[in-house]
Amino acid sequence: MIAAVDTSALLELVWAAPLAVLTVTVAWGLVVRGMTRALEARRDGQAVATALNALMAIVGVALFTTALVFGLLVMTTK
């Protein structure tokens, strides 16, 4: 018996999965890099660098959370 394959859904998965992986990886990388650099800059007494790196970490957390929520919404609605 030949199974029916939904090619449009399969093609959507081909581009959506790598995009999701890249987004989550970059977002988490921003969190880790921003926090470690902010802590180093704080230890060195560099207030501006601390603030900018902390901002980078906050942007990473926001991007990571958005990707997570979007992924959960997509999974629960399909």
N, CA, C, O and CB atoms as a CASP TS submission, in Angstrom:
PFRMAT TS
TARGET T0000
AUTHOR 0000-0000-0000
METHOD Language model
MODEL 1
PARENT N/A
ATOM      1  N   MET     1       0.844  -1.172   0.000  1.00  0.00           N
ATOM      2  CA  MET     1       0.000   0.000   0.000  1.00  0.00           C
ATOM      3  C   MET     1       0.892   1.239   0.000  1.00  0.00           C
ATOM      4  O   MET     1       1.893   1.277   0.716  1.00  0.00           O
ATOM      5  CB  MET     1      -0.962  -0.004   1.218  1.00  0.00           C
ATOM      6  N   ILE     2       0.550   2.223  -0.773  1.00  0.00           N
ATOM      7  CA  ILE     2       1.300   3.473  -0.873  1.00  0.00           C
ATOM      8  C   ILE     2       0.649   4.495   0.052  1.00  0.00           C
ATOM      9  O   ILE     2      -0.555   4.739  -0.019  1.00  0.00           O
ATOM     10  CB  ILE     2       1.344   3.996  -2.351  1.00  0.00           C
ATOM     11  N   ALA     3       1.450   5.077   0.905  1.00  0.00           N
ATOM     12  CA  ALA     3       0.947   6.075   1.839  1.00  0.00           C
ATOM     13  C   ALA     3       0.908   7.442   1.168  1.00  0.00           C
ATOM     14  O   ALA     3       1.778   7.782   0.366  1.00  0.00           O
ATOM     15  CB  ALA     3       1.815   6.120   3.111  1.00  0.00           C
ATOM     16  N   ALA     4      -0.095   8.206   1.504  1.00  0.00           N
ATOM     17  CA  ALA     4      -0.210   9.559   0.977  1.00  0.00           C
ATOM     18  C   ALA     4       0.726  10.475   1.764  1.00  0.00           C
ATOM     19  O   ALA     4       0.753  10.446   2.995  1.00  0.00           O
ATOM     20  CB  ALA     4      -1.684  10.068   1.050  1.00  0.00           C
ATOM     21  N   VAL     5       1.479  11.276   1.047  1.00  0.00           N
ATOM     22  CA  VAL     5       2.429  12.185   1.668  1.00  0.00           C
ATOM     23  C   VAL     5       1.992  13.616   1.376  1.00  0.00           C
ATOM     24  O   VAL     5       1.769  13.988   0.225  1.00  0.00           O
ATOM     25  CB  VAL     5       3.878  11.925   1.156  1.00  0.00           C
ATOM     26  N   ASP     6       1.877  14.392   2.412  1.00  0.00           N
ATOM     27  CA  ASP     6       1.536  15.804   2.262  1.00  0.00           C
ATOM     28  C   ASP     6       2.828  16.561   1.959  1.00  0.00           C
ATOM     29  O   ASP     6       3.563  16.947   2.868  1.00  0.00           O
ATOM     30  CB  ASP     6       0.827  16.370   3.553  1.00  0.00           C
ATOM     31  N   THR     7       3.092  16.765   0.669  1.00  0.00           N
ATOM     32  CA  THR     7       4.374  17.365   0.271  1.00  0.00           C
ATOM     33  C   THR     7       4.497  18.819   0.711  1.00  0.00           C
ATOM     34  O   THR     7       5.599  19.273   1.019  1.00  0.00           O
ATOM     35  CB  THR     7       4.544  17.276  -1.236  1.00  0.00           C
ATOM     36  N   SER     8       3.406  19.548   0.746  1.00  0.00           N
ATOM     37  CA  SER     8       3.513  20.947   1.173  1.00  0.00           C
ATOM     38  C   SER     8       3.901  21.045   2.644  1.00  0.00           C
ATOM     39  O   SER     8       4.692  21.910   3.021  1.00  0.00           O
ATOM     40  CB  SER     8       2.188  21.683   0.931  1.00  0.00           C
ATOM     41  N   ALA     9       3.352  20.168   3.473  1.00  0.00           N
ATOM     42  CA  ALA     9       3.725  20.164   4.884  1.00  0.00           C
ATOM     43  C   ALA     9       5.175  19.712   5.060  1.00  0.00           C
ATOM     44  O   ALA     9       5.886  20.219   5.928  1.00  0.00           O
ATOM     45  CB  ALA     9       2.782  19.253   5.687  1.00  0.00           C
ATOM     46  N   LEU    10       5.603  18.770   4.245  1.00  0.00           N
ATOM     47  CA  LEU    10       6.978  18.297   4.315  1.00  0.00           C
ATOM     48  C   LEU    10       7.959  19.385   3.892  1.00  0.00           C
ATOM     49  O   LEU    10       9.011  19.545   4.511  1.00  0.00           O
ATOM     50  CB  LEU    10       7.157  17.061   3.440  1.00  0.00           C
ATOM     51  N   LEU    11       7.621  20.133   2.843  1.00  0.00           N
ATOM     52  CA  LEU    11       8.479  21.231   2.399  1.00  0.00           C
ATOM     53  C   LEU    11       8.503  22.364   3.409  1.00  0.00           C
ATOM     54  O   LEU    11       9.528  23.026   3.578  1.00  0.00           O
ATOM     55  CB  LEU    11       8.015  21.752   1.049  1.00  0.00           C
ATOM     56  N   GLU    12       7.381  22.594   4.082  1.00  0.00           N
ATOM     57  CA  GLU    12       7.344  23.611   5.131  1.00  0.00           C
ATOM     58  C   GLU    12       8.264  23.210   6.283  1.00  0.00           C
ATOM     59  O   GLU    12       8.939  24.056   6.870  1.00  0.00           O
ATOM     60  CB  GLU    12       5.897  23.819   5.641  1.00  0.00           C
ATOM     61  N   LEU    13       8.287  21.931   6.598  1.00  0.00           N
ATOM     62  CA  LEU    13       9.153  21.438   7.660  1.00  0.00           C
ATOM     63  C   LEU    13      10.626  21.589   7.292  1.00  0.00           C
ATOM     64  O   LEU    13      11.465  21.816   8.164  1.00  0.00           O
ATOM     65  CB  LEU    13       8.836  19.981   7.963  1.00  0.00           C
ATOM     66  N   VAL    14      10.943  21.464   6.002  1.00  0.00           N
ATOM     67  CA  VAL    14      12.330  21.553   5.551  1.00  0.00           C
ATOM     68  C   VAL    14      12.924  22.930   5.840  1.00  0.00           C
ATOM     69  O   VAL    14      14.103  23.025   6.181  1.00  0.00           O
ATOM     70  CB  VAL    14      12.420  21.249   4.056  1.00  0.00           C
ATOM     71  N   TRP    15      12.141  23.991   5.713  1.00  0.00           N
ATOM     72  CA  TRP    15      12.695  25.324   5.987  1.00  0.00           C
ATOM     73  C   TRP    15      12.371  25.794   7.405  1.00  0.00           C
ATOM     74  O   TRP    15      13.136  26.572   7.975  1.00  0.00           O
ATOM     75  CB  TRP    15      12.158  26.336   4.972  1.00  0.00           C
ATOM     76  N   ALA    16      11.261  25.346   7.985  1.00  0.00           N
ATOM     77  CA  ALA    16      10.864  25.851   9.302  1.00  0.00           C
ATOM     78  C   ALA    16      11.724  25.280  10.433  1.00  0.00           C
ATOM     79  O   ALA    16      12.061  25.995  11.377  1.00  0.00           O
ATOM     80  CB  ALA    16       9.404  25.525   9.558  1.00  0.00           C
ATOM     81  N   ALA    17      12.068  24.025  10.340  1.00  0.00           N
ATOM     82  CA  ALA    17      12.854  23.405  11.411  1.00  0.00           C
ATOM     83  C   ALA    17      14.251  24.015  11.534  1.00  0.00           C
ATOM     84  O   ALA    17      14.652  24.364  12.645  1.00  0.00           O
ATOM     85  CB  ALA    17      12.969  21.908  11.170  1.00  0.00           C
ATOM     86  N   PRO    18      15.015  24.160  10.438  1.00  0.00           N
ATOM     87  CA  PRO    18      16.324  24.808  10.595  1.00  0.00           C
ATOM     88  C   PRO    18      16.221  26.263  11.062  1.00  0.00           C
ATOM     89  O   PRO    18      17.074  26.731  11.817  1.00  0.00           O
ATOM     90  CB  PRO    18      17.080  24.755   9.283  1.00  0.00           C
ATOM     91  N   LEU    19      15.194  26.972  10.622  1.00  0.00           N
ATOM     92  CA  LEU    19      15.003  28.348  11.064  1.00  0.00           C
ATOM     93  C   LEU    19      14.740  28.405  12.565  1.00  0.00           C
ATOM     94  O   LEU    19      15.275  29.271  13.257  1.00  0.00           O
ATOM     95  CB  LEU    19      13.848  28.998  10.299  1.00  0.00           C
ATOM     96  N   ALA    20      13.924  27.492  13.066  1.00  0.00           N
ATOM     97  CA  ALA    20      13.635  27.449  14.494  1.00  0.00           C
ATOM     98  C   ALA    20      14.882  27.110  15.297  1.00  0.00           C
ATOM     99  O   ALA    20      15.140  27.717  16.336  1.00  0.00           O
ATOM    100  CB  ALA    20      12.535  26.435  14.782  1.00  0.00           C
ATOM    101  N   VAL    21      15.649  26.148  14.821  1.00  0.00           N
ATOM    102  CA  VAL    21      16.877  25.763  15.518  1.00  0.00           C
ATOM    103  C   VAL    21      17.864  26.922  15.536  1.00  0.00           C
ATOM    104  O   VAL    21      18.485  27.191  16.565  1.00  0.00           O
ATOM    105  CB  VAL    21      17.515  24.530  14.853  1.00  0.00           C
ATOM    106  N   LEU    22      18.014  27.601  14.424  1.00  0.00           N
ATOM    107  CA  LEU    22      18.934  28.733  14.342  1.00  0.00           C
ATOM    108  C   LEU    22      18.496  29.868  15.266  1.00  0.00           C
ATOM    109  O   LEU    22      19.326  30.469  15.948  1.00  0.00           O
ATOM    110  CB  LEU    22      19.031  29.237  12.898  1.00  0.00           C
ATOM    111  N   THR    23      17.204  30.160  15.290  1.00  0.00           N
ATOM    112  CA  THR    23      16.684  31.235  16.137  1.00  0.00           C
ATOM    113  C   THR    23      16.911  30.949  17.608  1.00  0.00           C
ATOM    114  O   THR    23      17.371  31.817  18.350  1.00  0.00           O
ATOM    115  CB  THR    23      15.204  31.444  15.878  1.00  0.00           C
ATOM    116  N   VAL    24      16.591  29.736  18.034  1.00  0.00           N
ATOM    117  CA  VAL    24      16.751  29.384  19.444  1.00  0.00           C
ATOM    118  C   VAL    24      18.225  29.367  19.830  1.00  0.00           C
ATOM    119  O   VAL    24      18.586  29.818  20.917  1.00  0.00           O
ATOM    120  CB  VAL    24      16.110  28.017  19.734  1.00  0.00           C
ATOM    121  N   THR    25      19.081  28.848  18.947  1.00  0.00           N
ATOM    122  CA  THR    25      20.509  28.788  19.241  1.00  0.00           C
ATOM    123  C   THR    25      21.122  30.180  19.350  1.00  0.00           C
ATOM    124  O   THR    25      21.891  30.449  20.272  1.00  0.00           O
ATOM    125  CB  THR    25      21.231  27.987  18.169  1.00  0.00           C
ATOM    126  N   VAL    26      20.791  31.054  18.424  1.00  0.00           N
ATOM    127  CA  VAL    26      21.322  32.415  18.457  1.00  0.00           C
ATOM    128  C   VAL    26      20.793  33.159  19.691  1.00  0.00           C
ATOM    129  O   VAL    26      21.540  33.883  20.349  1.00  0.00           O
ATOM    130  CB  VAL    26      20.945  33.178  17.160  1.00  0.00           C
ATOM    131  N   ALA    27      19.514  32.979  19.999  1.00  0.00           N
ATOM    132  CA  ALA    27      18.938  33.656  21.156  1.00  0.00           C
ATOM    133  C   ALA    27      19.629  33.215  22.442  1.00  0.00           C
ATOM    134  O   ALA    27      19.973  34.052  23.277  1.00  0.00           O
ATOM    135  CB  ALA    27      17.433  33.383  21.243  1.00  0.00           C
ATOM    136  N   TRP    28      19.834  31.920  22.609  1.00  0.00           N
ATOM    137  CA  TRP    28      20.473  31.444  23.826  1.00  0.00           C
ATOM    138  C   TRP    28      21.940  31.879  23.861  1.00  0.00           C
ATOM    139  O   TRP    28      22.478  32.171  24.929  1.00  0.00           O
ATOM    140  CB  TRP    28      20.361  29.911  23.931  1.00  0.00           C
ATOM    141  N   GLY    29      22.576  31.921  22.708  1.00  0.00           N
ATOM    142  CA  GLY    29      23.947  32.413  22.639  1.00  0.00           C
ATOM    143  C   GLY    29      24.058  33.867  23.072  1.00  0.00           C
ATOM    144  O   GLY    29      25.019  34.249  23.741  1.00  0.00           O
ATOM    145  N   LEU    30      23.079  34.675  22.694  1.00  0.00           N
ATOM    146  CA  LEU    30      23.057  36.071  23.141  1.00  0.00           C
ATOM    147  C   LEU    30      22.920  36.164  24.655  1.00  0.00           C
ATOM    148  O   LEU    30      23.542  37.015  25.292  1.00  0.00           O
ATOM    149  CB  LEU    30      21.911  36.830  22.466  1.00  0.00           C
ATOM    150  N   VAL    31      22.110  35.294  25.222  1.00  0.00           N
ATOM    151  CA  VAL    31      21.933  35.299  26.675  1.00  0.00           C
ATOM    152  C   VAL    31      23.249  34.959  27.367  1.00  0.00           C
ATOM    153  O   VAL    31      23.677  35.661  28.283  1.00  0.00           O
ATOM    154  CB  VAL    31      20.832  34.300  27.095  1.00  0.00           C
ATOM    155  N   VAL    32      23.879  33.888  26.926  1.00  0.00           N
ATOM    156  CA  VAL    32      25.114  33.441  27.577  1.00  0.00           C
ATOM    157  C   VAL    32      26.221  34.472  27.398  1.00  0.00           C
ATOM    158  O   VAL    32      26.898  34.835  28.359  1.00  0.00           O
ATOM    159  CB  VAL    32      25.562  32.080  27.013  1.00  0.00           C
ATOM    160  N   ARG    33      26.405  34.942  26.171  1.00  0.00           N
ATOM    161  CA  ARG    33      27.469  35.911  25.909  1.00  0.00           C
ATOM    162  C   ARG    33      27.216  37.232  26.649  1.00  0.00           C
ATOM    163  O   ARG    33      28.130  37.795  27.252  1.00  0.00           O
ATOM    164  CB  ARG    33      27.590  36.167  24.399  1.00  0.00           C
ATOM    165  N   GLY    34      25.982  37.717  26.599  1.00  0.00           N
ATOM    166  CA  GLY    34      25.659  38.972  27.266  1.00  0.00           C
ATOM    167  C   GLY    34      25.859  38.904  28.762  1.00  0.00           C
ATOM    168  O   GLY    34      26.391  39.839  29.360  1.00  0.00           O
ATOM    169  N   MET    35      25.442  37.814  29.373  1.00  0.00           N
ATOM    170  CA  MET    35      25.592  37.699  30.827  1.00  0.00           C
ATOM    171  C   MET    35      27.052  37.549  31.239  1.00  0.00           C
ATOM    172  O   MET    35      27.490  38.171  32.206  1.00  0.00           O
ATOM    173  CB  MET    35      24.787  36.514  31.347  1.00  0.00           C
ATOM    174  N   THR    36      27.804  36.732  30.517  1.00  0.00           N
ATOM    175  CA  THR    36      29.211  36.554  30.904  1.00  0.00           C
ATOM    176  C   THR    36      30.012  37.835  30.698  1.00  0.00           C
ATOM    177  O   THR    36      30.836  38.201  31.535  1.00  0.00           O
ATOM    178  CB  THR    36      29.844  35.410  30.103  1.00  0.00           C
ATOM    179  N   ARG    37      29.766  38.513  29.581  1.00  0.00           N
ATOM    180  CA  ARG    37      30.487  39.771  29.347  1.00  0.00           C
ATOM    181  C   ARG    37      30.056  40.858  30.315  1.00  0.00           C
ATOM    182  O   ARG    37      30.876  41.675  30.735  1.00  0.00           O
ATOM    183  CB  ARG    37      30.271  40.246  27.917  1.00  0.00           C
ATOM    184  N   ALA    38      28.766  40.878  30.678  1.00  0.00           N
ATOM    185  CA  ALA    38      28.294  41.880  31.642  1.00  0.00           C
ATOM    186  C   ALA    38      28.928  41.649  33.004  1.00  0.00           C
ATOM    187  O   ALA    38      29.303  42.603  33.685  1.00  0.00           O
ATOM    188  CB  ALA    38      26.758  41.842  31.760  1.00  0.00           C
ATOM    189  N   LEU    39      29.049  40.396  33.401  1.00  0.00           N
ATOM    190  CA  LEU    39      29.683  40.115  34.692  1.00  0.00           C
ATOM    191  C   LEU    39      31.162  40.477  34.680  1.00  0.00           C
ATOM    192  O   LEU    39      31.686  40.993  35.667  1.00  0.00           O
ATOM    193  CB  LEU    39      29.513  38.643  35.056  1.00  0.00           C
ATOM    194  N   GLU    40      31.835  40.207  33.566  1.00  0.00           N
ATOM    195  CA  GLU    40      33.251  40.582  33.460  1.00  0.00           C
ATOM    196  C   GLU    40      33.420  42.103  33.489  1.00  0.00           C
ATOM    197  O   GLU    40      34.304  42.625  34.167  1.00  0.00           O
ATOM    198  CB  GLU    40      33.865  40.006  32.166  1.00  0.00           C
ATOM    199  N   ALA    41      32.560  42.806  32.745  1.00  0.00           N
ATOM    200  CA  ALA    41      32.651  44.265  32.701  1.00  0.00           C
ATOM    201  C   ALA    41      32.324  44.870  34.068  1.00  0.00           C
ATOM    202  O   ALA    41      32.936  45.859  34.470  1.00  0.00           O
ATOM    203  CB  ALA    41      31.702  44.832  31.626  1.00  0.00           C
ATOM    204  N   ARG    42      31.369  44.283  34.776  1.00  0.00           N
ATOM    205  CA  ARG    42      31.034  44.777  36.111  1.00  0.00           C
ATOM    206  C   ARG    42      32.199  44.593  37.065  1.00  0.00           C
ATOM    207  O   ARG    42      32.494  45.466  37.881  1.00  0.00           O
ATOM    208  CB  ARG    42      29.797  44.064  36.653  1.00  0.00           C
ATOM    209  N   ARG    43      32.856  43.447  36.953  1.00  0.00           N
ATOM    210  CA  ARG    43      34.021  43.181  37.802  1.00  0.00           C
ATOM    211  C   ARG    43      35.149  44.165  37.517  1.00  0.00           C
ATOM    212  O   ARG    43      35.901  44.536  38.418  1.00  0.00           O
ATOM    213  CB  ARG    43      34.514  41.746  37.594  1.00  0.00           C
ATOM    214  N   ASP    44      35.265  44.591  36.239  1.00  0.00           N
ATOM    215  CA  ASP    44      36.302  45.547  35.855  1.00  0.00           C
ATOM    216  C   ASP    44      35.892  47.000  36.086  1.00  0.00           C
ATOM    217  O   ASP    44      36.701  47.906  35.880  1.00  0.00           O
ATOM    218  CB  ASP    44      36.658  45.352  34.407  1.00  0.00           C
ATOM    219  N   GLY    45      34.654  47.236  36.509  1.00  0.00           N
ATOM    220  CA  GLY    45      34.198  48.587  36.799  1.00  0.00           C
ATOM    221  C   GLY    45      33.771  49.387  35.581  1.00  0.00           C
ATOM    222  O   GLY    45      33.768  50.617  35.632  1.00  0.00           O
ATOM    223  N   GLN    46      33.415  48.732  34.499  1.00  0.00           N
ATOM    224  CA  GLN    46      32.993  49.407  33.268  1.00  0.00           C
ATOM    225  C   GLN    46      31.463  49.425  33.204  1.00  0.00           C
ATOM    226  O   GLN    46      30.833  48.445  32.808  1.00  0.00           O
ATOM    227  CB  GLN    46      33.593  48.700  32.005  1.00  0.00           C
ATOM    228  N   ALA    47      30.892  50.536  33.595  1.00  0.00           N
ATOM    229  CA  ALA    47      29.433  50.630  33.724  1.00  0.00           C
ATOM    230  C   ALA    47      28.734  50.579  32.372  1.00  0.00           C
ATOM    231  O   ALA    47      27.712  49.905  32.237  1.00  0.00           O
ATOM    232  CB  ALA    47      29.052  51.915  34.447  1.00  0.00           C
ATOM    233  N   VAL    48      29.257  51.269  31.375  1.00  0.00           N
ATOM    234  CA  VAL    48      28.601  51.307  30.065  1.00  0.00           C
ATOM    235  C   VAL    48      28.641  49.931  29.412  1.00  0.00           C
ATOM    236  O   VAL    48      27.640  49.472  28.862  1.00  0.00           O
ATOM    237  CB  VAL    48      29.270  52.353  29.148  1.00  0.00           C
ATOM    238  N   ALA    49      29.779  49.281  29.468  1.00  0.00           N
ATOM    239  CA  ALA    49      29.893  47.942  28.891  1.00  0.00           C
ATOM    240  C   ALA    49      28.991  46.953  29.616  1.00  0.00           C
ATOM    241  O   ALA    49      28.414  46.059  28.997  1.00  0.00           O
ATOM    242  CB  ALA    49      31.344  47.462  28.941  1.00  0.00           C
ATOM    243  N   THR    50      28.874  47.114  30.913  1.00  0.00           N
ATOM    244  CA  THR    50      27.978  46.250  31.688  1.00  0.00           C
ATOM    245  C   THR    50      26.538  46.424  31.223  1.00  0.00           C
ATOM    246  O   THR    50      25.826  45.443  31.009  1.00  0.00           O
ATOM    247  CB  THR    50      28.092  46.558  33.196  1.00  0.00           C
ATOM    248  N   ALA    51      26.116  47.663  31.068  1.00  0.00           N
ATOM    249  CA  ALA    51      24.743  47.933  30.651  1.00  0.00           C
ATOM    250  C   ALA    51      24.463  47.413  29.242  1.00  0.00           C
ATOM    251  O   ALA    51      23.408  46.829  28.994  1.00  0.00           O
ATOM    252  CB  ALA    51      24.463  49.427  30.715  1.00  0.00           C
ATOM    253  N   LEU    52      25.397  47.620  28.327  1.00  0.00           N
ATOM    254  CA  LEU    52      25.187  47.162  26.954  1.00  0.00           C
ATOM    255  C   LEU    52      25.145  45.639  26.860  1.00  0.00           C
ATOM    256  O   LEU    52      24.332  45.078  26.125  1.00  0.00           O
ATOM    257  CB  LEU    52      26.284  47.704  26.050  1.00  0.00           C
ATOM    258  N   ASN    53      26.018  44.981  27.601  1.00  0.00           N
ATOM    259  CA  ASN    53      26.011  43.523  27.589  1.00  0.00           C
ATOM    260  C   ASN    53      24.788  42.955  28.281  1.00  0.00           C
ATOM    261  O   ASN    53      24.254  41.929  27.860  1.00  0.00           O
ATOM    262  CB  ASN    53      27.262  42.989  28.245  1.00  0.00           C
ATOM    263  N   ALA    54      24.343  43.608  29.333  1.00  0.00           N
ATOM    264  CA  ALA    54      23.107  43.182  29.989  1.00  0.00           C
ATOM    265  C   ALA    54      21.917  43.366  29.054  1.00  0.00           C
ATOM    266  O   ALA    54      21.007  42.537  29.029  1.00  0.00           O
ATOM    267  CB  ALA    54      22.885  43.968  31.296  1.00  0.00           C
ATOM    268  N   LEU    55      21.927  44.453  28.287  1.00  0.00           N
ATOM    269  CA  LEU    55      20.872  44.667  27.301  1.00  0.00           C
ATOM    270  C   LEU    55      20.881  43.569  26.241  1.00  0.00           C
ATOM    271  O   LEU    55      19.821  43.104  25.820  1.00  0.00           O
ATOM    272  CB  LEU    55      21.032  46.038  26.641  1.00  0.00           C
ATOM    273  N   MET    56      22.070  43.156  25.808  1.00  0.00           N
ATOM    274  CA  MET    56      22.167  42.061  24.844  1.00  0.00           C
ATOM    275  C   MET    56      21.580  40.776  25.427  1.00  0.00           C
ATOM    276  O   MET    56      20.898  40.028  24.726  1.00  0.00           O
ATOM    277  CB  MET    56      23.634  41.836  24.428  1.00  0.00           C
ATOM    278  N   ALA    57      21.840  40.523  26.697  1.00  0.00           N
ATOM    279  CA  ALA    57      21.288  39.338  27.347  1.00  0.00           C
ATOM    280  C   ALA    57      19.765  39.424  27.443  1.00  0.00           C
ATOM    281  O   ALA    57      19.073  38.422  27.264  1.00  0.00           O
ATOM    282  CB  ALA    57      21.896  39.165  28.744  1.00  0.00           C
ATOM    283  N   ILE    58      19.248  40.610  27.724  1.00  0.00           N
ATOM    284  CA  ILE    58      17.801  40.789  27.820  1.00  0.00           C
ATOM    285  C   ILE    58      17.139  40.581  26.461  1.00  0.00           C
ATOM    286  O   ILE    58      16.074  39.968  26.375  1.00  0.00           O
ATOM    287  CB  ILE    58      17.467  42.186  28.364  1.00  0.00           C
ATOM    288  N   VAL    59      17.759  41.083  25.412  1.00  0.00           N
ATOM    289  CA  VAL    59      17.234  40.859  24.061  1.00  0.00           C
ATOM    290  C   VAL    59      17.241  39.360  23.734  1.00  0.00           C
ATOM    291  O   VAL    59      16.299  38.849  23.129  1.00  0.00           O
ATOM    292  CB  VAL    59      18.069  41.648  23.011  1.00  0.00           C
ATOM    293  N   GLY    60      18.291  38.671  24.132  1.00  0.00           N
ATOM    294  CA  GLY    60      18.364  37.235  23.916  1.00  0.00           C
ATOM    295  C   GLY    60      17.262  36.490  24.649  1.00  0.00           C
ATOM    296  O   GLY    60      16.653  35.575  24.095  1.00  0.00           O
ATOM    297  N   VAL    61      17.003  36.877  25.897  1.00  0.00           N
ATOM    298  CA  VAL    61      15.928  36.244  26.661  1.00  0.00           C
ATOM    299  C   VAL    61      14.579  36.500  25.999  1.00  0.00           C
ATOM    300  O   VAL    61      13.745  35.599  25.912  1.00  0.00           O
ATOM    301  CB  VAL    61      15.917  36.761  28.112  1.00  0.00           C
ATOM    302  N   ALA    62      14.368  37.725  25.532  1.00  0.00           N
ATOM    303  CA  ALA    62      13.101  38.053  24.874  1.00  0.00           C
ATOM    304  C   ALA    62      12.928  37.251  23.585  1.00  0.00           C
ATOM    305  O   ALA    62      11.842  36.739  23.314  1.00  0.00           O
ATOM    306  CB  ALA    62      13.030  39.557  24.573  1.00  0.00           C
ATOM    307  N   LEU    63      13.988  37.141  22.794  1.00  0.00           N
ATOM    308  CA  LEU    63      13.926  36.369  21.553  1.00  0.00           C
ATOM    309  C   LEU    63      13.709  34.891  21.841  1.00  0.00           C
ATOM    310  O   LEU    63      12.919  34.236  21.162  1.00  0.00           O
ATOM    311  CB  LEU    63      15.207  36.562  20.737  1.00  0.00           C
ATOM    312  N   PHE    64      14.403  34.362  22.843  1.00  0.00           N
ATOM    313  CA  PHE    64      14.257  32.955  23.210  1.00  0.00           C
ATOM    314  C   PHE    64      12.836  32.665  23.684  1.00  0.00           C
ATOM    315  O   PHE    64      12.236  31.667  23.285  1.00  0.00           O
ATOM    316  CB  PHE    64      15.270  32.575  24.303  1.00  0.00           C
ATOM    317  N   THR    65      12.301  33.537  24.534  1.00  0.00           N
ATOM    318  CA  THR    65      10.947  33.350  25.055  1.00  0.00           C
ATOM    319  C   THR    65       9.912  33.447  23.938  1.00  0.00           C
ATOM    320  O   THR    65       8.953  32.675  23.902  1.00  0.00           O
ATOM    321  CB  THR    65      10.647  34.387  26.145  1.00  0.00           C
ATOM    322  N   THR    66      10.109  34.392  23.036  1.00  0.00           N
ATOM    323  CA  THR    66       9.187  34.536  21.903  1.00  0.00           C
ATOM    324  C   THR    66       9.207  33.291  21.028  1.00  0.00           C
ATOM    325  O   THR    66       8.150  32.810  20.619  1.00  0.00           O
ATOM    326  CB  THR    66       9.549  35.775  21.066  1.00  0.00           C
ATOM    327  N   ALA    67      10.382  32.765  20.735  1.00  0.00           N
ATOM    328  CA  ALA    67      10.483  31.563  19.920  1.00  0.00           C
ATOM    329  C   ALA    67       9.839  30.371  20.620  1.00  0.00           C
ATOM    330  O   ALA    67       9.171  29.557  19.982  1.00  0.00           O
ATOM    331  CB  ALA    67      11.944  31.259  19.601  1.00  0.00           C
ATOM    332  N   LEU    68      10.040  30.270  21.925  1.00  0.00           N
ATOM    333  CA  LEU    68       9.451  29.179  22.687  1.00  0.00           C
ATOM    334  C   LEU    68       7.923  29.247  22.675  1.00  0.00           C
ATOM    335  O   LEU    68       7.254  28.245  22.422  1.00  0.00           O
ATOM    336  CB  LEU    68       9.965  29.206  24.119  1.00  0.00           C
ATOM    337  N   VAL    69       7.387  30.412  22.946  1.00  0.00           N
ATOM    338  CA  VAL    69       5.926  30.576  22.962  1.00  0.00           C
ATOM    339  C   VAL    69       5.345  30.346  21.570  1.00  0.00           C
ATOM    340  O   VAL    69       4.311  29.692  21.429  1.00  0.00           O
ATOM    341  CB  VAL    69       5.541  31.985  23.472  1.00  0.00           C
ATOM    342  N   PHE    70       6.002  30.877  20.546  1.00  0.00           N
ATOM    343  CA  PHE    70       5.523  30.681  19.181  1.00  0.00           C
ATOM    344  C   PHE    70       5.519  29.197  18.823  1.00  0.00           C
ATOM    345  O   PHE    70       4.564  28.704  18.221  1.00  0.00           O
ATOM    346  CB  PHE    70       6.393  31.468  18.187  1.00  0.00           C
ATOM    347  N   GLY    71       6.572  28.495  19.187  1.00  0.00           N
ATOM    348  CA  GLY    71       6.637  27.061  18.907  1.00  0.00           C
ATOM    349  C   GLY    71       5.536  26.287  19.614  1.00  0.00           C
ATOM    350  O   GLY    71       4.926  25.391  19.031  1.00  0.00           O
ATOM    351  N   LEU    72       5.281  26.637  20.877  1.00  0.00           N
ATOM    352  CA  LEU    72       4.208  25.968  21.605  1.00  0.00           C
ATOM    353  C   LEU    72       2.843  26.263  20.994  1.00  0.00           C
ATOM    354  O   LEU    72       1.988  25.381  20.921  1.00  0.00           O
ATOM    355  CB  LEU    72       4.224  26.389  23.066  1.00  0.00           C
ATOM    356  N   LEU    73       2.642  27.490  20.560  1.00  0.00           N
ATOM    357  CA  LEU    73       1.365  27.833  19.925  1.00  0.00           C
ATOM    358  C   LEU    73       1.179  27.078  18.614  1.00  0.00           C
ATOM    359  O   LEU    73       0.083  26.599  18.325  1.00  0.00           O
ATOM    360  CB  LEU    73       1.281  29.343  19.674  1.00  0.00           C
ATOM    361  N   VAL    74       2.231  26.971  17.830  1.00  0.00           N
ATOM    362  CA  VAL    74       2.137  26.241  16.566  1.00  0.00           C
ATOM    363  C   VAL    74       1.849  24.773  16.825  1.00  0.00           C
ATOM    364  O   VAL    74       1.035  24.172  16.125  1.00  0.00           O
ATOM    365  CB  VAL    74       3.431  26.394  15.751  1.00  0.00           C
ATOM    366  N   MET    75       2.496  24.193  17.808  1.00  0.00           N
ATOM    367  CA  MET    75       2.285  22.763  18.101  1.00  0.00           C
ATOM    368  C   MET    75       0.871  22.483  18.607  1.00  0.00           C
ATOM    369  O   MET    75       0.294  21.443  18.291  1.00  0.00           O
ATOM    370  CB  MET    75       3.303  22.282  19.138  1.00  0.00           C
ATOM    371  N   THR    76       0.316  23.400  19.385  1.00  0.00           N
ATOM    372  CA  THR    76      -1.007  23.132  19.956  1.00  0.00           C
ATOM    373  C   THR    76      -2.146  23.450  18.997  1.00  0.00           C
ATOM    374  O   THR    76      -3.264  22.981  19.206  1.00  0.00           O
ATOM    375  CB  THR    76      -1.187  23.927  21.223  1.00  0.00           C
ATOM    376  N   THR    77      -1.896  24.228  17.960  1.00  0.00           N
ATOM    377  CA  THR    77      -2.978  24.569  17.037  1.00  0.00           C
ATOM    378  C   THR    77      -3.015  23.681  15.795  1.00  0.00           C
ATOM    379  O   THR    77      -3.980  23.734  15.032  1.00  0.00           O
ATOM    380  CB  THR    77      -2.848  26.005  16.617  1.00  0.00           C
ATOM    381  N   LYS    78      -2.005  22.884  15.583  1.00  0.00           N
ATOM    382  CA  LYS    78      -2.022  22.035  14.377  1.00  0.00           C
ATOM    383  C   LYS    78      -2.406  20.629  14.704  1.00  0.00           C
ATOM    384  O   LYS    78      -2.470  19.783  13.811  1.00  0.00           O
ATOM    385  CB  LYS    78      -0.674  22.041  13.691  1.00  0.00           C
TER
END
